[in-house]
Every structure is written in structure tokens, then in C-alpha cells.
Amino acid sequence: MRFDRMNRRPVRVLAAVGVPLLLLAAGATGWALTPRTAPPAPPVVEAPAPTSAAPTPERVPVAAPAPDHLPVVDYDPAPTGFPADPDTLDTRPLTEGLHPTRRIAAYTAPGGRPLAFLDPTISGVELTMPIAQRRAGWVAVLLPSANRTLAWLPPGGYTTVALRDQLVVERKPHRLTWYRAGRAIRSWEVSLGQRGQETPLGRTFVLGRTPPPESVYGGVDIFALGSVPDDPDSVPAGLRGAHIGVHSWYHDGELGRNTTNGCIRLTKSGQRELLAELRPGTEVVVVDELPAPPPTA
């Protein structure tokens, strides 16, 4: 389904001193025990212990100026050329999100090539993207309106927020599990994408929420995700340009089956609970199956 406009609601020092003092005390005792008739031995001067050089500050690659004509990432599919997410099936939670406070350029790598701009909002909803990597003063975020893709951002022009929640979707057992601070809270049986329109694998995030455009969604708001269909031409014409969503349905008879156009359907009560608890930027990971079922399964 296309969600063109999203709802706006939304010691060491003591030891270092002590060692020379002990050496001096030992030396003084030795000199006192030496016979007076013998010439005093010259004092032994200990060579200073080598000190480790101060660490060289990490050099932050300079961000090349971004041409004004670059596209702005919005609800339509993002520009290509950004790097793939190397850890896209990693279910360890991403716990920090990034919110642009002004228009910022997105790059292919630290010090790499700018390909697009990111605005503070998409379709009127505040944009928060999970931070996936940090390197040399730059951060990599999950790119919205794209699948399994990162964008690198230089320092400045954003704030960070804590992300406490995560959704993990398993395609084989048709299960969605909500985690908070790494602990499984609830699991639901879900219906997923049908053959040729499979729910895309990998890490994405909650982009925002939108009112249901039709009664078939059960009268409950929808979470639009940052991901899009892997094959945009496979979905019905009326859904071209749509994002993958998490939503309810007017009946629960298809739970546990592959019947959607790629979206994740759960019960109305489950959807209402997630809507009340999750914030934009919450990470969503779609895998085939976890090594072991969550304790809430």
C-alpha cells in the first residue's frame, strides 16, 4: 500500500613516584654499609623508563562539498550507489538513532562521494535512522527508502537518540517478536509476503505511521518501514512506489501464511500495542529464522 503522507503525530601515579623513592632509599642504605676506608661508589642512576607516546588523534576524513543538484531522499526509492549493509542479518539490536537537524549530505564512505541529501523529515514525519557503524568520526545509518543499504554522514548537523526497542520478523515460522533492551516482550503470528513479493530480508526501521487508507486494514494505523519491495514491478499497479508496512487486517484468517504484497500483518490488538510503544527509528530485522525460538514464542 502506498502511504504518500504519513501522520504527523507522532597507584599508576603513586607507583611511578614510589619506585624511584624506593630505589633512592635502597641506595642510601647501601652507601651507609660501605666501609669508610673504601672510596664511595658513584651512585647508580637508573635510566628513565620509556614512556609511551601519546596516541595520535584519529584523522577525520574531510567531507567533499555536496553539489546542490543532488537528489533528496524522500518516500520514493532512494538513489542507487550507496554501499550495502554488511551486517544486514545481524539481530544484535541497534541502540542509537540519528535525527538530522538540517539538510545534510549522505556519502558512500567516510571521505567518499556525496550521492544525496537527507532532510529532517520525510512526508512531514521526523526522520530518525538507526546508527549501524562508526568510523573515523563518521557514522553510517540505515538508508530510508532502500533495502539493506547504508549512508555515511560526516560530523555535524544531527542529534542522536536512544533506541530501546527492536522488532525481529522470522519468515519461516511467520513470527514477529518485540524486544525491549534486548529482552523479548511479546511474539505474534504474522502473515508475510507471497511468492514473488516476499517480505524483504535484512535490517530496516520504522519510518513513521499513517492512518489506514482503506477499511481492509482494520481501522488501525500502519507503520511504514524504511524498506521497499525488492521487486517493485511485482506488486499491483496501485501499490507501485509503496513501502513495506507493519499493519493489521480486517480478519485474522491468513495469519501464518504468505498472502501479503510484502507487508507484515498481525492482529489488531498487537498492532495497537506496538503503535503505543514504538517510536520512529525503531530497528526492524527480517530473517528466515532465529537459531532458537524467542522465549515468548
Salt bridges, closest charged atoms under 4 A:
ASP4 OD1 - ARG2 NE 1.79
ASP76 OD1 - ARG2 NH2 3.17
ASP85 OD1 - ARG203 NH2 2.88
ASP90 OD2 - ARG92 NH2 2.58
GLU96 OE1 - ARG134 NH2 2.73
ASP119 OD1 - ARG103 NE 2.67
GLU126 OE1 - HIS99 NE2 3.99
ASP165 OD2 - ARG164 NE 3.59
ASP165 OD1 - ARG180 NE 2.71
GLU170 OE2 - ARG175 NE 2.70
ASP221 OD2 - ARG9 NH2 2.12
ASP221 OD2 - ARG209 NH2 2.99
ASP230 OD1 - ARG148 NH2 2.78
GLU254 OE2 - HIS251 NE2 3.93
GLU254 OE1 - ARG265 NH1 2.55
GLU273 OE1 - ARG186 NH1 2.79
GLU277 OE1 - ARG164 NH2 3.98
GLU277 OE1 - ARG180 NH2 3.06
ASP288 OD1 - ARG171 NE 3.08
